[in-house]
């Protein structure tokens, strides 16, 4: 490891450690706080950085780490200069009254280091010095990477947390009618996972879904954007793509949908032709808002067709292809995506884990996304439009008011995921407050 700095700190020192991807834990750590580490190998693959060991005795950031020494001392920032080819892993370990920061990159030029002292020009007027330092990093990195930021965050109805993988075209149409009847200010209707046969099965429809083209036409006919979910860089090990094209896959990408996942080699001509076909089909349907999920799979280590491409360069080439096919005006939302390597290529980014997984509809899984989305609020408007994930406003979700407090306070996409005509009066009130960008 290459030592970057040794900082004298006080008892109230804190360290901000940026996670690798959307679902990676990200927060400010104080002395004695437990270090977030994977409990199982699959969690390492799907929530941390595949192929990179997670330190047991240090706070670890992927491309960004900030040390606030406490006591009003200047804040130290350690951040990647760019993220098109590689992203440095940064670690901060406490040794008595000092914090030592090191990196796995030997080249000093890969990490920008500077001291931030609060000034009257800090853009977050109510932020502490550490958050202000993050804002400065975001402005610098975002400007250099050509960050895409929306003038108005989308207002989105999403199918996922109500229907999960059993969503049907009729469900979408039912809620589309309910949007009109309730006069909710929604400009995107997003069909989430469940419309297709499965990842690695092209764009074949799941039996029972119905007509995707009719659903998209109805959404567009209502004056709204048609959105859809896709996981383009992952395939199931038993899927048609993986079985028929074993030379397209590069390695373990975790497990989901009852199957082992494999990452796609985004430098392979066959994969690139496949992606071009898939997204051309979606574009021709009239879809111009796409939630791109499980994107970490495109950056896992492995042997690629282009042996000179780094995992990050390969990942970016895949995103660039999708952008080229869908067009500059399409809205791309990254999810499960490597953070810094995505800047300039996506319009929005999920900045936390899912609100809940199947089985957690009653609130028993807690406020899963709160920690990371609050820690990453500085990214909004600097790196992209933040996506704090959906409000769930129905009474069956017993944490709806607690979650609403978090989501309504967060900047970014205003999304919710309920059957609209089944909401009670309080649920509708929460949704209206969300869509107005205010508080209930």
C-alpha positions in Angstrom: 0.0 0.0 0.0 1.1 3.6 -0.7 0.8 5.9 2.3 -0.8 9.2 1.3 -1.0 11.1 4.6 -0.8 10.8 8.3 -3.3 13.2 10.0 -3.4 14.3 13.7 -7.0 13.9 14.8 -9.1 14.5 17.9 -11.6 12.3 19.6 -14.4 13.6 17.5 -12.7 12.8 14.2 -14.8 11.3 11.4 -14.1 9.5 8.1 -16.3 9.5 5.0 -15.8 6.3 2.9 -17.6 6.1 -0.5 -18.8 2.7 -1.5 -18.1 1.0 -4.8 -21.7 0.9 -6.2 -25.2 2.0 -5.4 -25.9 -0.7 -2.9 -22.5 -0.5 -1.1 -22.7 1.0 2.4 -21.6 4.6 2.5 -21.5 6.8 5.6 -19.4 8.9 8.0 -17.6 6.8 10.6 -16.5 7.9 14.0 -13.9 6.2 16.1 -15.3 2.9 17.4 -18.0 2.6 14.7 -18.2 -0.9 13.2 -16.8 -1.3 9.8 -19.3 -2.5 7.2 -18.0 -5.7 5.7 -19.7 -8.6 3.7 -20.9 -11.5 5.8 -21.1 -13.9 2.8 -19.1 -14.2 -0.5 -22.2 -13.3 -2.6 -22.5 -10.1 -0.5 -19.0 -9.1 -1.4 -19.8 -9.6 -5.1 -23.1 -7.8 -5.1 -22.6 -5.1 -2.4 -18.9 -4.3 -2.3 -16.2 -4.2 -5.0 -15.6 -7.6 -6.6 -12.0 -8.7 -6.6 -11.0 -6.2 -4.0 -10.4 -7.3 -0.4 -12.5 -5.4 2.2 -10.3 -4.2 5.1 -11.1 -5.5 8.5 -9.2 -2.8 10.4 -9.7 0.3 8.3 -12.4 2.4 6.8 -12.4 1.8 3.0 -13.5 4.1 0.2 -13.6 3.4 -3.5 -12.3 6.5 -5.2 -13.2 8.9 -2.4 -12.3 9.2 1.2 -12.6 12.3 3.5 -11.0 12.8 6.9 -12.5 15.4 9.2 -10.0 15.6 12.1 -12.5 17.3 14.4 -12.1 20.3 16.6 -12.5 22.7 13.7 -9.3 21.5 12.0 -9.2 21.6 8.1 -10.7 18.6 6.3 -8.6 16.4 4.2 -10.0 15.1 0.9 -8.6 12.1 -1.1 -10.4 11.5 -4.4 -9.8 9.9 -7.8 -8.8 12.4 -10.4 -10.8 10.5 -13.0 -12.6 7.1 -13.3 -12.5 6.1 -16.9 -9.8 3.4 -16.6 -9.2 2.7 -12.9 -10.5 3.7 -9.5 -8.1 3.7 -6.5 -9.1 1.9 -3.3 -8.4 4.2 -0.3 -8.2 3.2 3.3 -8.0 5.1 6.6 -6.8 3.4 9.8 -6.8 4.9 13.3 -3.6 4.8 15.3 -4.0 6.6 18.5 -4.2 10.3 17.8 -3.5 9.8 14.1 -5.3 8.5 11.0 -3.2 7.0 8.3 -4.5 7.1 4.8 -3.2 4.8 2.1 -4.1 3.5 -1.3 -3.6 0.4 -3.5 -2.5 2.6 -6.4 1.2 3.2 -6.7 0.9 6.2 -9.0 0.6 9.4 -6.9 -1.2 11.1 -9.8 -4.2 8.8 -9.6 -5.4 10.4 -6.3 -6.1 14.1 -5.8 -5.5 15.3 -2.3 -6.3 18.7 -0.9 -7.2 20.5 2.3 -10.6 22.1 2.6 -11.3 24.9 4.9 -14.9 26.2 5.2 -15.5 29.5 3.3 -18.4 31.8 2.6 -18.5 30.3 -0.9 -19.4 26.8 0.2 -22.5 25.9 -1.7 -24.1 23.9 1.2 -24.7 26.8 3.6 -26.0 24.7 6.4 -23.5 21.9 5.9 -20.6 21.1 8.2 -17.0 21.2 6.9 -16.9 17.6 5.9 -20.1 17.8 3.8 -18.9 21.0 2.3 -15.7 19.3 1.3 -17.7 16.5 -0.4 -19.7 19.2 -2.3 -16.4 20.7 -3.6 -15.2 17.3 -4.7 -18.5 16.7 -6.4 -18.4 20.0 -8.3 -14.8 19.4 -9.4 -15.2 15.7 -10.4 -18.6 16.2 -12.0 -17.4 19.1 -14.1 -14.3 17.2 -15.3 -16.4 14.1 -16.1 -19.2 15.9 -17.9 -21.9 15.1 -15.3 -25.5 15.1 -16.6 -27.9 16.8 -14.2 -31.6 17.4 -14.8 -33.3 20.8 -14.4 -36.3 19.1 -12.8 -36.1 15.7 -11.1 -38.6 13.2 -12.7 -41.9 12.4 -10.9 -42.2 8.6 -11.2 -44.7 5.9 -10.6 -42.9 2.5 -10.4 -44.4 -1.0 -10.4 -41.8 -2.8 -8.3 -42.8 -2.5 -4.7 -46.4 -3.3 -5.3 -46.3 -6.0 -7.9 -42.6 -7.3 -7.9 -42.0 -9.9 -10.7 -45.7 -10.5 -11.2 -46.5 -7.2 -12.8 -48.9 -7.3 -15.8 -49.6 -4.8 -18.5 -53.2 -4.6 -17.0 -51.7 -3.5 -13.7 -49.8 -0.7 -15.5 -52.9 0.4 -17.3 -55.0 0.3 -14.2 -52.6 2.6 -12.4 -52.3 4.9 -15.4 -56.0 5.5 -15.2 -55.8 6.1 -11.5 -53.1 8.7 -12.1 -55.5 10.6 -14.3 -58.4 10.2 -11.9 -56.4 11.4 -8.9 -54.6 14.1 -10.8 -51.2 13.1 -9.4 -48.3 15.0 -11.0 -46.4 12.1 -12.5 -44.4 12.4 -15.7 -42.9 8.9 -15.9 -44.6 5.5 -15.6 -41.9 2.9 -15.1 -42.5 -0.8 -15.7 -40.0 -2.6 -13.4 -38.6 -6.1 -13.3 -41.2 -8.8 -14.2 -42.1 -7.8 -17.8 -39.4 -9.9 -19.4 -38.8 -13.7 -19.4 -35.5 -13.1 -17.6 -32.1 -11.6 -17.8 -30.2 -13.2 -20.7 -33.4 -14.0 -22.6 -33.3 -11.0 -24.9 -36.5 -9.0 -24.7 -38.9 -12.0 -24.6 -42.0 -11.2 -22.6 -42.8 -13.2 -19.5 -45.9 -15.3 -20.0 -48.8 -13.6 -18.4 -47.5 -10.1 -18.7 -49.5 -9.1 -21.7 -48.7 -6.6 -24.4 -45.7 -4.4 -23.7 -46.2 -2.4 -26.8 -49.8 -1.6 -25.8 -48.8 -0.6 -22.3 -46.1 1.7 -23.7 -48.4 3.2 -26.2 -51.0 4.0 -23.5 -48.4 5.6 -21.3 -47.1 7.8 -24.1 -50.7 8.5 -25.1 -51.3 10.0 -21.6 -48.5 12.5 -22.2 -46.1 10.7 -19.9 -42.7 9.1 -20.6 -42.6 5.4 -20.7 -40.0 3.8 -18.5 -38.7 0.3 -18.2 -36.3 -1.8 -16.1 -33.4 -3.8 -17.6 -30.3 -5.6 -16.2 -28.2 -5.5 -19.4 -24.8 -6.5 -18.1 -26.0 -9.6 -16.2 -27.2 -13.0 -17.4 -28.3 -16.1 -15.6 -25.9 -19.0 -15.8 -28.8 -21.1 -17.2 -30.1 -18.5 -19.5 -30.1 -18.8 -23.3 -27.4 -16.2 -23.7 -25.0 -17.9 -21.2 -25.7 -21.4 -22.6 -25.4 -20.5 -26.3 -22.6 -18.0 -26.0 -20.2 -19.1 -23.2 -17.5 -16.9 -24.6 -19.6 -13.8 -23.8 -19.5 -14.3 -20.0 -16.6 -13.4 -17.8 -17.3 -14.6 -14.2 -19.3 -14.7 -11.1 -21.7 -11.8 -10.5 -23.6 -13.2 -7.5 -27.1 -14.8 -7.4 -30.6 -13.7 -8.1 -33.8 -14.9 -9.7 -33.0 -18.4 -8.6 -29.9 -18.5 -10.7 -26.2 -17.9 -10.5 -25.4 -14.6 -12.3 -22.6 -14.0 -14.8 -21.2 -10.8 -16.0 -21.1 -10.0 -19.7 -17.9 -9.1 -21.5 -18.9 -5.7 -22.8 -15.9 -5.6 -25.2 -17.0 -8.7 -27.1 -18.5 -7.9 -30.5 -21.3 -10.4 -30.0 -22.3 -8.8 -26.7 -22.2 -5.4 -28.2 -24.4 -6.5 -31.1 -26.8 -8.1 -28.5 -27.0 -4.9 -26.5 -27.6 -2.9 -29.6 -30.5 -5.2 -30.6 -32.1 -5.1 -27.2 -32.0 -1.3 -26.8 -33.0 -0.7 -30.4 -36.1 -2.8 -29.8 -36.9 -0.8 -26.6 -36.3 2.6 -28.3 -38.5 1.6 -31.2 -41.3 0.8 -28.8 -41.2 4.5 -27.6 -39.3 3.9 -24.4 -36.9 6.7 -23.4 -36.5 6.3 -19.7 -34.6 3.2 -18.6 -33.6 2.0 -15.2 -30.4 0.1 -15.7 -30.0 -2.4 -12.8 -27.2 -4.8 -11.6 -24.7 -2.7 -13.6 -21.8 -3.8 -11.4 -21.7 -7.0 -13.4 -20.1 -5.1 -16.3 -17.1 -4.2 -14.2 -16.2 -7.5 -12.5 -12.7 -8.8 -13.0 -12.2 -11.3 -15.7 -10.6 -12.2 -19.1 -12.2 -10.1 -21.8 -12.2 -10.2 -25.6 -10.2 -7.0 -25.6 -7.4 -7.9 -23.3 -6.2 -4.3 -23.1 -9.5 -3.0 -21.6 -9.6 -2.6 -17.8 -12.9 -3.7 -16.1 -13.9 0.0 -15.7 -13.1 0.9 -19.3 -15.1 -2.1 -20.4 -18.0 -1.1 -18.2 -18.0 2.4 -19.5 -17.9 1.2 -23.1 -21.2 -0.7 -22.4 -22.9 2.3 -21.0 -21.7 4.4 -23.8 -23.2 2.0 -26.3 -26.6 2.1 -24.6 -26.4 5.9 -24.6 -25.6 5.9 -28.3 -28.5 3.6 -29.1 -31.1 5.3 -27.0 -29.9 8.8 -27.8 -28.8 11.8 -25.8 -32.3 12.8 -24.8 -33.1 9.4 -23.2 -33.0 9.4 -19.4 -30.8 6.7 -17.9 -31.0 5.7 -14.3 -28.1 3.7 -12.9 -28.7 1.1 -10.1 -26.3 -1.3 -8.6 -23.8 0.7 -10.6 -20.2 1.6 -9.9 -20.4 5.1 -8.7 -17.6 7.3 -10.0 -17.1 5.4 -13.3 -20.8 6.2 -14.2 -20.5 10.0 -13.9 -21.2 11.6 -17.3 -23.0 8.6 -18.7 -26.2 8.3 -16.5 -28.7 11.0 -15.8 -29.6 9.7 -12.3 -28.1 7.2 -9.9 -29.6 5.1 -7.1 -27.7 6.1 -4.0 -28.9 3.4 -1.6 -30.1 -0.1 -1.3 -33.7 -1.1 -2.1 -36.5 0.2 0.2 -37.2 -3.5 1.0 -37.0 -6.9 -0.6 -39.8 -9.3 -1.2 -41.0 -10.4 2.2 -40.3 -7.0 3.7 -43.6 -5.3 2.6 -44.7 -5.0 6.3 -41.6 -2.9 7.2 -39.8 -5.8 9.0 -36.6 -5.1 7.1 -36.3 -1.6 8.5 -35.2 1.6 6.7 -32.6 -0.1 4.6 -31.7 2.8 2.4 -31.5 5.6 5.0 -27.8 5.6 5.9 -26.3 5.7 2.4 -28.9 8.0 0.8 -28.4 10.6 3.5 -24.6 10.3 3.3 -24.7 10.7 -0.5 -27.1 13.7 -0.6 -24.1 15.9 -1.7 -24.0 14.0 -5.0 -27.3 15.4 -6.3 -26.9 18.1 -8.9 -23.1 17.6 -9.0 -22.6 14.0 -10.3 -26.2 13.3 -11.4 -29.8 13.5 -10.1 -30.0 11.3 -7.0 -32.5 8.5 -6.8 -33.3 7.8 -3.1 -35.6 4.9 -4.2 -39.4 4.8 -3.9 -41.7 6.1 -1.3 -44.1 3.3 -0.3 -47.2 5.0 1.1 -49.8 2.2 1.7 -50.8 1.5 5.3 -49.6 -2.1 5.1 -46.0 -0.8 5.1 -45.9 0.2 8.8 -42.8 2.3 8.4 -44.4 4.5 5.8 -44.3 7.7 7.8 -40.7 7.2 9.0 -39.6 6.3 5.4 -41.6 9.3 4.1 -39.6 11.6 6.4 -36.4 10.3 4.9 -37.4 10.3 1.2 -39.2 13.7 1.3 -36.1 15.3 2.8 -33.8 13.7 0.2 -33.0 15.5 -3.0 -33.6 13.9 -6.4 -36.2 11.7 -8.2 -39.7 11.8 -6.6 -40.8 8.2 -7.1 -43.5 6.0 -5.4 -44.6 2.5 -5.8 -48.1 1.6 -4.7 -51.4 0.6 -6.3 -52.9 4.0 -6.5 -56.5 3.2 -6.0 -55.8 1.2 -2.9 -54.1 4.1 -1.1 -55.9 5.5 1.9 -56.3 9.3 2.4 -53.0 9.6 4.4 -51.1 7.6 1.7 -52.4 9.9 -1.0 -51.4 12.9 1.1 -47.8 11.5 1.4 -47.6 10.9 -2.3 -48.8 14.5 -3.1 -46.2 15.9 -0.7 -43.5 13.8 -2.4 -44.5 14.9 -5.9 -44.5 18.5 -4.9 -41.0 18.1 -3.4 -42.2 19.3 -0.1 -42.9 17.7 3.3 -46.1 16.2 4.5 
